Structures are given as structure tokens and as C-alpha cells.
Amino acid sequence: MAVVRDERDVVERVIRHLFSQGIDHVLIADNRSQDGTRELLTSLAQRDDRVHVALDEEPAHMQGQKITRLAHAAWRAGADWILPFDADEFFFARRETVGGFLRAQRAGIIHAEMHHLVPENAGDLTSASWVWFDCDEAFPGKVAFRSHGLAIVGQGNHSVIRVGTAGRGLYIAHAQYRGPEQVARKARQGAAAEAMAAGAVAMDTGDHWTAGARLSDDEIQDAWRAMSRGIAAPSLKYHARGPMLRLQPFAWPTWDPDGEVDRAKSERPR
């Protein structure tokens, strides 16, 4: 489940990826989109009864509260596992689908390891696309959890309060930055929504938006040129700690099927 705003360029790809990964249903709330995202989601729901669309008219970035509400709706509908996702996150498991992995778990919470990526060419997110992939694990990652009527999801989907044990085993390829125009829009919208939520959330997860919102269009273009070459862009808090690999992760059926990320991590200097 997700709350999305102005993500038309990527959200359908992520939904179709989730279905290819054995996820049964997607519950997604559109938050006042103006780029056609709401219309796209409505069309998908009309053509595919696995897609369920909610309308979110609250402008403040209160993601934890919103995802918690969606999670309780899914619990009431009989969901077994809850997989909170952002519209730019591609989930994987090792050697099997995400759905297959979750159905075999006994834990109540699964932590997902997240890795940032940036496409070489703006907006290019097909199975043939090349990206610069950061092998460094991005803190603090995300969570999936077994459905529970008292579960409370933290801001950014980084944590959940739920009884039960915790485990690991999911991975995320995070296409956060996809082109200079998208970066500018996302940063400025996100910073404004974060400011509206000030005092209403326990964790500030939008420092990258705040930083990006301070940049001019030319400065964002400079940052994009660096990121799309696998180079850090500190002005956007994009660190590119590496190793940075040129990969095609949107063609992966499972996480790192050829072991490229694992090898790069094991060979980096300690």
C-alpha cells in the first residue's frame, strides 16, 4: 500500500512489478495529484480488480498516519501481510518472489534493505535501462509486517510498532531521482508538505526535500548531471557512497541474481 502524489512517470511500473513479485492486491491513495496520476490509478483499478484506489485530500506530509489507516483497512479486509511502499520503490527478495518470501515467514516484521539508484537517462526506467546503483545500504531502510489491527506505521515507512519478532530478507531498488524536472518538482512539493506537518509527526524524513527546495533550476541540473554519472550530489543529500555499479536492475526477476552487488560490497576497502 502507498500514498502517492504526482508519480505518473513511475507508479504503474512499480505496481506491475509488485504483481510480478507475487503481491495479491495494491491499495494506493492518491494525494492531490495534478499530473494525471489519479486518473491513471483510476483507470488501472477499472481494468484490474487487484488495484484499489483511495483519495487523500490532506496536503500535509503525514505519511505514517495515512499508511497506518490504510493498513487497518487492509487488515479489516483480510490481508495477511502489509507491504508499505513508495511509488519509486522496487521490492525484491533473494532467489524467489517477494510474495513467496513473505508467505514463508514466521516473524511479525521484516526489515528491507534499501539501495538508491539513478538512471543514466532522465525518465528511463525500462527493463533495458542502465542505472548507477549504489551498493551501500541506505539507512534506515523500510519495513513490511504481518497484518495486525493495532499496528502503527512510522513516518516514511521506516518502522512499525507491532507485536512479534523481526527478521530481514527484503531489498529495495529506490528510483528516487529520475530527471531534473522531477527532482525539482518533488523537492519543492515535498518540502512544502513537510512544513505543513511540522509538529504532527515524530520523525522528520524530508531533509533531502528541504535541501533540494533551496536549489535553483540550474543547481538542480548540475546535481542531476552528477547523479546520472554515479557521482555524489551533496546539495541534494545524495551521497553515492558506493561502490557505484552500472546495472540494469529493472530486468532482475529477484534481488541481485548474478551476485554483482554482493561481490562489490565484499571487495570494497574496509
N, C-alpha and C positions, 0 to 999 in steps of 0.2 A: 504494500500500500504506500501511497505517496501523496504529498501536496505539491503541486507544480504551478509555475507561473511563467508564461511566455517561453515555452520549451518545445515549440513545434518542430524545430530542426532535429531533435534527438529523441523525443518521448516515444514515438511509435517504434523506433528501433529498439529501445530498451524494453518496451512491453513485449515485442515479438521475441526478443532474446529471453525474457523470463519464461515465456511459454515454451520455448525450445529447451529450457532448463528444467522442465517438469513442474512449473508452478501452475496451480489449478485455476486460480482467479486473481484478478488485479482490481483492487479498489483504489481509485485515484480521484483526489479532489482538485478541481481547478480553482486557483486563487486569482480571480480578476484578470485573466489573460486578455491581451489585446492583439496578439499576433496570429490568431487562428487556432491556438492550442485547444480552447474549449470546444470549438466546432469540430476539430479533428477527433478529440476524445469522444464526443457525442456520436460521430459517425462510426468510430470503431465499436462503440457499445451497441449500436444498432445492428452492426454486421456480425458481432461476436459476443455471445452471451456470457463469456468469461470476463468481459470488461465491464466494470461498474463505475459510474461517474457520479461524484458529489460536487456541489457548488459551494465554494468558500468565498465569502464576501468580506472577511475580516482582513484589513490591509496590513496589520502588524505581523512581524515575523515571530509567531508563537507556535513554532513547528512542533515542539514537544507536546503541547496541549492538544493540538489538532490531530497529530498521529495517534495519541492516546485515545482520542474519541473515535477515530476510525478503527483502531484495534479493538475497542469494546464492541463496536458494531459488527466486526468480523467474528469476534468470539460469540456474540449472540446468534450469528448466522451459522455457527458450527465449524468455524475454521480450526484446524489443528495447529498449524504454525503460522506465525506472523513474520513477514519479511519486509520491514520498512525500507524504502529505497528512495533515492532522489532520481530525478529524470535523467541524470547524466552518469548513473552508476550501472555497470555491467557486472553482475554477480556470477561467480564460478565456484565449483568445488573441484577437488583433485580426482581425476580418473572416473568421475561419474557426474550426473547432473546435480544441480542444486536441490531439486525436489527429492531425488533419490537419497542424497546425503541426509537431508533433514528428517525424512521419514524413518531413517535407521537410528536416529539419536535418542538417547535416554535423558540427556541434560535438558534443563529448562531454558537455558540461554546459550547461544552460540555467538562467539565474537568473530567478526570478519576483518581480515587484514586488507588494508586499502593501499592502492598504488595509483599515483597521478600519471596521466599521460596527456600529450598534446599532439594533435595531428600535424603532419608536415604542411598540409594544405588546408586552409580555412574551410570548415564545414565538411571535410572529407571523412566520413565515418562508415564506409562500406567494408565488406569483408576483405577487399583488396587494398584497403588504405594502410599507409605506413604512418606510424606514430613514433614519437620519442617517449619512451616508457621509463619511469623512474623505479628502479629496483628497490629503493629504500622504502620501508614501510612507513606510511603516513600516520602519525599519531593524531587522534586516539582510535581510529577505526570506527566500525559500526557494529550493530547487533541484530540478530534475529532471535525470536523467542517463541516458546510454545504458548499458545493462546491461553489467557487467564483473565478472568473478569476484574481482577484487582491490579493488573499490570499498569505501570506508569512509564511512558517512554520519555527519555531526556531530550533536551534540545539538540537538534542535529542528528538524531537517531544514533548518537554515540553510546548511549547507555539505556538500560531499562531496569526498573525496580520490579522484581518478580521472585517468588519463592523458587527454590530448586538450585541444582548445581549448574555450573557453567563449563563450556568447552570451547574448542576452536575448530576451524576447518573450512571456513568460507573465505573467499577472496573477492576483491572488487577492483576492476579497472575503471578509474574515475576520469571521465572526459569533461572536466570542469571548465577548461578553457578551449574554445572551438573556433575562434576567429576574433579579430579586433572589434568588430561591431558588437558581437555577442558579449565579449568581455566588458565593454563599456556599458552596455545596457544592464547586464547582470549586476555589475558592481554598483551602479548608481541606484537601481531599483532595490537591491539588497540592503544597501546602507540606509536608505530611507525607511524600509520596512523594519530593519533592526532598531533604528532610532525610535520608531513608534512603539516597540515592545520593551523599551528601557524600563526597568523596574518590575516587569511582569514575568521575566524569565531568570532562572538561576545561573545560566551559563551563557556567556557571550561567544557565539560561534561565527560571527561575521566580521572579524578583524580584517580579513582579506578584502571584503566588500568595502569597508571603510577606507582602507588604503587605496583601492582602485578608484573609488569615487573622487579622490583628491587629484587624480591624474587628468591631464588634458588629453584630447584625442591623439595628438602627436606622441605624447608619452606612452599611451596605451599601444600605439602602433610600434614603438620601439620595444616595449615589453613583449609584444606578440612576436616580433622578429626573433628575439632571443629564445623564447619558449619553443617556437616551432622549429628551432635548430637544436633543441636539447640543452639549452643554456639557462641558468637561473635568471629570474626576473625579480629581484628583491623588492622593487616598488609595488609588486602585486603579492608579495609574500609567497612567491613560487620559488622554492629553494633548490630543486634539481640536485639533490644530494648524491644520487646515483648509487651504483653505476647506471648510466643512461644507455638504454639499448634502443636500436631502431627495429621495431617489431610490427607484426600485423595481428594484434590481439582480438580484433573483431571477427577473425576467422577461427579462433580457438573453439573447439567443442567443450573442452574442460580447461581447468587452470594450467597454464604453462606446460602444454602437452609434450614439448620437446626438451624441457628442463633448462631453457635458456636463462630464465630469471634466477633459478636456483644456482646455476653454475656461476653466474655473475656475482651473486651475493657471496658465495663461498670463496671466490677468488679475490674479493676486494681486500685492500690492506686493513689490518686490524689497528 
